[in-house]
Amino acid sequence: MSESARVPPREMRRVWRVVTWAGLLGSIYYLTCITGAPRIKFLTELGATAFHFGLISGLGALVIAFQIVGSVIGNRIRRRKPLWIVLAITHRAAFLGVLVTPLLFTEPQFQIAWIILSLVLHDAIAQIGVPVWFSWMADLVPRESMTRHWAVRQGFITFANIAAMVAVAVWFHVFEIGDRIIAGFTVIAGVGLFLGIIDILLFLAVPEPPHERTEGVPLRQTLMQPLRDSAFRPFLLFMGYWQFAVFMAAPFFGLYMIDDVGLNVFAVQLIGAAGALGIAVSSSFWGLVCDGFGYGPVLRVLSFGKAFTPVAVVLASRVPGFAIPALAVVMFVDGILNAGMNLAMQGTVLKSTPRRNRTMYIAAANFVAVGVMAALSPVIAGKVIDYVNFRATFTMGSHTLNGYHTVFVLSTVLRFGAVALAVRIREANQLPLRIVLSEL
């Protein structure tokens, strides 16, 4: 983006406040409708098993292929903002299909099938808009302070989300103790959906810088450029492998705590809030580290640290009488590591890619890493969990090892392998790892 096209600093501060508040409302939508513990309880109440959770996660990742569609469209339109707003509102409205499920069907198998179809539609529409939105934001934010802007936004949203998570936990607990799980989720998700619509409308006040389109460039060349870029391929390989390793375990943490450890939704939601607190308190720090030292060293350090999370979850859940605080500590530390990983991976895609074809780079990274690799691992893991739990659990002393433990150990082993791939990621201005470690 040329200097003349930049938003003036004072106006940029106002605009970024709008983007930040909108992001907060959007995150509450996802918390109440998609990622929170109430949805886990809602689905298990309808008869969902670990395989269904893995299938939902896998299909949700697979439809990231629709980002390719969004990037092709985004590269050829003059204005990205109107398209994204229409897509985003349609995406939010599609979640109504999940909320009306108990009214449409009475048989559990039909209810679960309908919910899966509704979520696939919901996610596919959202994915079309992802590269369009990120391209818009990348052109809006000053390049020299990009990671710090995103870090401030991430920290604020996460701090506010902690309060939202506690509020949702208390509110849903009232329904849970009254055995009104389905009604409770419907009410809470309905409120979240309303806030999610407001989130989108706030972007009407966000300007769109001039968009550099790829007119005249053959579609095949546009599609293949990210894969042919020798500087980008090491990051693409790392991101794909990392997502496969992480999604072998991550989608099942909440289900494990409810189904195997026996915690209620209130406790699981509070444990999740500890993870959010870790993100909130460390986002600004990681933003400075990424901008100052480079993304590659950060990815190496944090991929090693996050390799311990799945096994730590299992060990913490076995602490007699203190499982909840022990799990909260584990998730808090994992949240600190997540803050840096998210900023480093996002920063690499937004800052280290060419402006003219950035939407395709974003789509390629997300499709290869999340759409393919993160689609496979949770489906495989869900099948393994169900198989081991029903057929092959075994006992070691006073502990029973089951399917959850199996995939968590496998995820840990795979995560360690990502460290070697992170070493291959190079940037022009990154500092040696020893300097980064000494500063940390």
ROLUM-412093 format. One record per residue (C-alpha): y, x, z. Coordinates in steps of 0.25 Angstrom, whole numbers, plus 5000, padded with zeros to 4 digits. Layout:
<atoms>
north / east / up
Y / X / Z $
...
</atoms>
This chain:
<atoms>
north / east / up
5000 / 5000 / 5000 $
5014 / 5006 / 4996 $
5024 / 5008 / 5007 $
5033 / 4997 / 5001 $
5022 / 4987 / 5002 $
5020 / 4990 / 5017 $
5024 / 4979 / 5027 $
5035 / 4984 / 5036 $
5031 / 4990 / 5050 $
5038 / 4978 / 5058 $
5032 / 4968 / 5049 $
5018 / 4975 / 5049 $
5018 / 4973 / 5064 $
5021 / 4958 / 5063 $
5010 / 4957 / 5052 $
5000 / 4965 / 5060 $
5002 / 4956 / 5072 $
4999 / 4944 / 5063 $
4986 / 4951 / 5058 $
4982 / 4955 / 5072 $
4984 / 4941 / 5078 $
4977 / 4935 / 5066 $
4965 / 4945 / 5068 $
4964 / 4940 / 5083 $
4963 / 4926 / 5079 $
4952 / 4930 / 5068 $
4945 / 4938 / 5078 $
4944 / 4926 / 5088 $
4938 / 4918 / 5076 $
4927 / 4928 / 5075 $
4925 / 4929 / 5090 $
4923 / 4914 / 5092 $
4916 / 4911 / 5079 $
4909 / 4923 / 5074 $
4907 / 4935 / 5083 $
4907 / 4929 / 5097 $
4896 / 4926 / 5107 $
4898 / 4911 / 5106 $
4893 / 4912 / 5091 $
4881 / 4919 / 5096 $
4878 / 4908 / 5106 $
4881 / 4897 / 5096 $
4871 / 4903 / 5086 $
4860 / 4905 / 5096 $
4862 / 4891 / 5101 $
4859 / 4886 / 5087 $
4846 / 4895 / 5086 $
4851 / 4908 / 5080 $
4842 / 4920 / 5082 $
4845 / 4935 / 5080 $
4841 / 4934 / 5066 $
4851 / 4924 / 5063 $
4862 / 4932 / 5070 $
4858 / 4944 / 5061 $
4858 / 4935 / 5049 $
4872 / 4930 / 5052 $
4877 / 4944 / 5054 $
4870 / 4949 / 5042 $
4875 / 4938 / 5032 $
4889 / 4940 / 5038 $
4889 / 4954 / 5034 $
4882 / 4952 / 5021 $
4894 / 4942 / 5016 $
4903 / 4954 / 5017 $
4899 / 4955 / 5002 $
4910 / 4945 / 5000 $
4920 / 4956 / 5004 $
4917 / 4961 / 4990 $
4922 / 4948 / 4984 $
4934 / 4948 / 4993 $
4937 / 4962 / 4989 $
4936 / 4959 / 4974 $
4945 / 4947 / 4975 $
4955 / 4955 / 4985 $
4956 / 4966 / 4975 $
4961 / 4957 / 4964 $
4970 / 4947 / 4971 $
4985 / 4949 / 4973 $
4986 / 4943 / 4987 $
4975 / 4944 / 4997 $
4981 / 4936 / 5008 $
4979 / 4922 / 5002 $
4964 / 4924 / 4999 $
4961 / 4930 / 5012 $
4967 / 4918 / 5020 $
4960 / 4908 / 5012 $
4947 / 4916 / 5014 $
4949 / 4918 / 5028 $
4952 / 4903 / 5031 $
4940 / 4899 / 5023 $
4931 / 4909 / 5031 $
4936 / 4903 / 5044 $
4933 / 4889 / 5040 $
4919 / 4892 / 5036 $
4915 / 4895 / 5050 $
4916 / 4879 / 5052 $
4902 / 4879 / 5046 $
4897 / 4886 / 5058 $
4904 / 4877 / 5068 $
4899 / 4864 / 5062 $
4884 / 4869 / 5061 $
4879 / 4861 / 5073 $
4885 / 4848 / 5067 $
4878 / 4851 / 5053 $
4864 / 4855 / 5058 $
4855 / 4853 / 5069 $
4843 / 4862 / 5066 $
4845 / 4876 / 5071 $
4841 / 4883 / 5058 $
4851 / 4875 / 5049 $
4862 / 4878 / 5059 $
4860 / 4893 / 5059 $
4858 / 4893 / 5044 $
4871 / 4885 / 5042 $
4879 / 4894 / 5052 $
4874 / 4906 / 5044 $
4878 / 4900 / 5031 $
4892 / 4897 / 5037 $
4894 / 4911 / 5042 $
4890 / 4917 / 5029 $
4901 / 4908 / 5022 $
4911 / 4911 / 5033 $
4908 / 4926 / 5032 $
4908 / 4927 / 5017 $
4922 / 4921 / 5015 $
4927 / 4930 / 5026 $
4922 / 4942 / 5019 $
4929 / 4939 / 5006 $
4942 / 4940 / 5013 $
4939 / 4953 / 5021 $
4943 / 4964 / 5011 $
4955 / 4955 / 5007 $
4960 / 4955 / 5021 $
4958 / 4970 / 5024 $
4964 / 4974 / 5011 $
4976 / 4965 / 5015 $
4977 / 4972 / 5029 $
4975 / 4986 / 5023 $
4987 / 4984 / 5014 $
4995 / 4978 / 5026 $
4993 / 4989 / 5037 $
4999 / 5003 / 5036 $
4989 / 5013 / 5032 $
4993 / 5024 / 5042 $
4991 / 5014 / 5054 $
4980 / 5005 / 5049 $
4970 / 5008 / 5059 $
4980 / 5007 / 5071 $
4984 / 4993 / 5065 $
4970 / 4988 / 5065 $
4967 / 4994 / 5079 $
4979 / 4987 / 5085 $
4974 / 4974 / 5079 $
4960 / 4976 / 5083 $
4964 / 4979 / 5097 $
4973 / 4967 / 5099 $
4963 / 4958 / 5093 $
4951 / 4963 / 5101 $
4959 / 4962 / 5114 $
4962 / 4948 / 5111 $
4948 / 4945 / 5107 $
4943 / 4949 / 5121 $
4951 / 4938 / 5127 $
4946 / 4929 / 5116 $
4931 / 4933 / 5119 $
4933 / 4930 / 5133 $
4939 / 4917 / 5131 $
4928 / 4913 / 5121 $
4917 / 4918 / 5131 $
4923 / 4909 / 5142 $
4925 / 4897 / 5133 $
4911 / 4898 / 5127 $
4905 / 4900 / 5140 $
4909 / 4886 / 5144 $
4901 / 4880 / 5132 $
4890 / 4890 / 5135 $
4887 / 4885 / 5149 $
4888 / 4871 / 5145 $
4878 / 4874 / 5134 $
4887 / 4870 / 5123 $
4886 / 4882 / 5114 $
4888 / 4876 / 5101 $
4900 / 4868 / 5105 $
4906 / 4880 / 5112 $
4905 / 4889 / 5100 $
4910 / 4878 / 5091 $
4923 / 4876 / 5099 $
4926 / 4891 / 5101 $
4923 / 4894 / 5086 $
4932 / 4882 / 5082 $
4943 / 4888 / 5090 $
4940 / 4902 / 5084 $
4940 / 4896 / 5070 $
4954 / 4890 / 5072 $
4960 / 4903 / 5076 $
4953 / 4910 / 5064 $
4961 / 4901 / 5055 $
4974 / 4905 / 5062 $
4970 / 4919 / 5060 $
4970 / 4918 / 5045 $
4983 / 4910 / 5044 $
4990 / 4921 / 5052 $
4988 / 4930 / 5040 $
4998 / 4921 / 5032 $
5009 / 4929 / 5039 $
5003 / 4943 / 5035 $
5009 / 4949 / 5022 $
5000 / 4955 / 5011 $
5004 / 4968 / 5005 $
5003 / 4970 / 4990 $
4988 / 4970 / 4986 $
4984 / 4981 / 4976 $
4973 / 4975 / 4967 $
4962 / 4981 / 4959 $
4966 / 4975 / 4946 $
4959 / 4981 / 4934 $
4949 / 4988 / 4942 $
4934 / 4984 / 4938 $
4927 / 4976 / 4949 $
4915 / 4986 / 4949 $
4925 / 4998 / 4952 $
4931 / 4990 / 4963 $
4918 / 4987 / 4969 $
4912 / 5001 / 4968 $
4924 / 5009 / 4972 $
4921 / 5009 / 4988 $
4907 / 5013 / 4985 $
4911 / 5024 / 4976 $
4922 / 5029 / 4985 $
4915 / 5042 / 4991 $
4925 / 5042 / 5002 $
4922 / 5028 / 5006 $
4907 / 5028 / 5005 $
4904 / 5036 / 5018 $
4912 / 5025 / 5026 $
4904 / 5014 / 5018 $
4891 / 5020 / 5021 $
4895 / 5022 / 5036 $
4900 / 5008 / 5037 $
4888 / 5002 / 5031 $
4878 / 5009 / 5040 $
4886 / 5007 / 5052 $
4887 / 4992 / 5050 $
4872 / 4991 / 5048 $
4869 / 4999 / 5061 $
4879 / 4991 / 5069 $
4875 / 4977 / 5064 $
4861 / 4980 / 5068 $
4865 / 4977 / 5082 $
4879 / 4972 / 5083 $
4877 / 4957 / 5079 $
4867 / 4956 / 5090 $
4874 / 4961 / 5102 $
4879 / 4947 / 5106 $
4866 / 4940 / 5103 $
4858 / 4951 / 5111 $
4867 / 4948 / 5123 $
4865 / 4933 / 5123 $
4851 / 4933 / 5118 $
4844 / 4945 / 5124 $
4853 / 4949 / 5136 $
4856 / 4934 / 5140 $
4871 / 4935 / 5141 $
4879 / 4922 / 5139 $
4890 / 4921 / 5128 $
4901 / 4923 / 5139 $
4895 / 4937 / 5143 $
4893 / 4941 / 5128 $
4907 / 4937 / 5124 $
4913 / 4945 / 5136 $
4904 / 4957 / 5132 $
4910 / 4956 / 5118 $
4924 / 4955 / 5124 $
4921 / 4969 / 5130 $
4918 / 4974 / 5116 $
4931 / 4968 / 5111 $
4939 / 4975 / 5122 $
4933 / 4988 / 5118 $
4939 / 4986 / 5104 $
4952 / 4982 / 5109 $
4955 / 4993 / 5119 $
4951 / 5004 / 5108 $
4956 / 4999 / 5095 $
4970 / 5006 / 5096 $
4963 / 5019 / 5100 $
4953 / 5018 / 5088 $
4965 / 5015 / 5078 $
4972 / 5027 / 5082 $
4959 / 5036 / 5081 $
4956 / 5030 / 5068 $
4970 / 5033 / 5062 $
4971 / 5046 / 5069 $
4957 / 5052 / 5066 $
4951 / 5045 / 5055 $
4940 / 5034 / 5054 $
4928 / 5043 / 5051 $
4927 / 5050 / 5065 $
4929 / 5037 / 5072 $
4918 / 5031 / 5065 $
4909 / 5043 / 5069 $
4912 / 5042 / 5083 $
4911 / 5027 / 5085 $
4898 / 5025 / 5076 $
4891 / 5034 / 5086 $
4897 / 5027 / 5098 $
4893 / 5013 / 5093 $
4879 / 5017 / 5090 $
4876 / 5016 / 5105 $
4881 / 5001 / 5106 $
4868 / 4993 / 5103 $
4860 / 5001 / 5113 $
4871 / 5000 / 5123 $
4871 / 4985 / 5122 $
4856 / 4985 / 5125 $
4857 / 4994 / 5137 $
4869 / 4987 / 5143 $
4862 / 4973 / 5142 $
4851 / 4979 / 5151 $
4860 / 4983 / 5162 $
4855 / 4975 / 5174 $
4866 / 4965 / 5179 $
4877 / 4972 / 5171 $
4873 / 4969 / 5157 $
4886 / 4961 / 5153 $
4896 / 4972 / 5158 $
4887 / 4983 / 5152 $
4887 / 4976 / 5139 $
4902 / 4974 / 5140 $
4904 / 4989 / 5142 $
4895 / 4992 / 5130 $
4903 / 4982 / 5121 $
4916 / 4988 / 5126 $
4913 / 5002 / 5121 $
4907 / 4996 / 5108 $
4920 / 4989 / 5106 $
4928 / 5002 / 5108 $
4919 / 5008 / 5097 $
4920 / 4996 / 5088 $
4935 / 4997 / 5088 $
4935 / 5011 / 5082 $
4924 / 5008 / 5072 $
4931 / 4995 / 5067 $
4944 / 5002 / 5065 $
4938 / 5015 / 5059 $
4929 / 5007 / 5049 $
4941 / 4997 / 5045 $
4950 / 5008 / 5044 $
4942 / 5016 / 5034 $
4941 / 5004 / 5025 $
4955 / 5000 / 5026 $
4962 / 5014 / 5026 $
4952 / 5023 / 5018 $
4951 / 5014 / 5006 $
4959 / 5013 / 4993 $
4969 / 5001 / 4994 $
4967 / 4996 / 4980 $
4952 / 4993 / 4982 $
4952 / 4992 / 4997 $
4946 / 4978 / 4997 $
4934 / 4983 / 4990 $
4932 / 4994 / 5000 $
4933 / 4985 / 5012 $
4923 / 4975 / 5005 $
4913 / 4987 / 5002 $
4914 / 4993 / 5016 $
4911 / 4979 / 5022 $
4901 / 4975 / 5012 $
4892 / 4987 / 5013 $
4894 / 4989 / 5028 $
4894 / 4975 / 5033 $
4890 / 4966 / 5021 $
4877 / 4974 / 5019 $
4873 / 4983 / 5031 $
4878 / 4974 / 5042 $
4871 / 4962 / 5035 $
4858 / 4969 / 5035 $
4857 / 4975 / 5049 $
4859 / 4962 / 5058 $
4849 / 4954 / 5049 $
4839 / 4965 / 5051 $
4842 / 4966 / 5066 $
4842 / 4951 / 5068 $
4828 / 4951 / 5062 $
4823 / 4962 / 5071 $
4829 / 4956 / 5083 $
4822 / 4943 / 5081 $
4809 / 4950 / 5077 $
4808 / 4959 / 5089 $
4813 / 4949 / 5099 $
4802 / 4939 / 5095 $
4791 / 4949 / 5092 $
4792 / 4963 / 5096 $
4800 / 4964 / 5109 $
4795 / 4975 / 5119 $
4797 / 4979 / 5133 $
4801 / 4993 / 5139 $
4800 / 4992 / 5154 $
4809 / 4981 / 5159 $
4816 / 4979 / 5145 $
4812 / 4971 / 5133 $
4817 / 4977 / 5120 $
4819 / 4967 / 5109 $
4825 / 4965 / 5095 $
4840 / 4967 / 5100 $
4836 / 4980 / 5106 $
4829 / 4984 / 5093 $
4841 / 4982 / 5084 $
4851 / 4988 / 5094 $
4843 / 5001 / 5095 $
4842 / 5001 / 5080 $
4857 / 4999 / 5078 $
4860 / 5010 / 5088 $
4851 / 5020 / 5079 $
4858 / 5016 / 5066 $
4872 / 5017 / 5072 $
4870 / 5032 / 5075 $
4867 / 5034 / 5061 $
4881 / 5029 / 5057 $
4887 / 5042 / 5064 $
4882 / 5051 / 5052 $
4888 / 5042 / 5042 $
4902 / 5041 / 5049 $
4903 / 5056 / 5048 $
4904 / 5055 / 5032 $
4916 / 5046 / 5033 $
4928 / 5055 / 5030 $
4943 / 5052 / 5029 $
4955 / 5061 / 5025 $
4962 / 5062 / 5038 $
4950 / 5060 / 5048 $
4949 / 5071 / 5059 $
4936 / 5078 / 5064 $
4927 / 5070 / 5073 $
4929 / 5081 / 5084 $
4944 / 5078 / 5085 $
4942 / 5063 / 5085 $
4932 / 5065 / 5097 $
4941 / 5074 / 5104 $
4953 / 5064 / 5103 $
4944 / 5052 / 5107 $
</atoms>
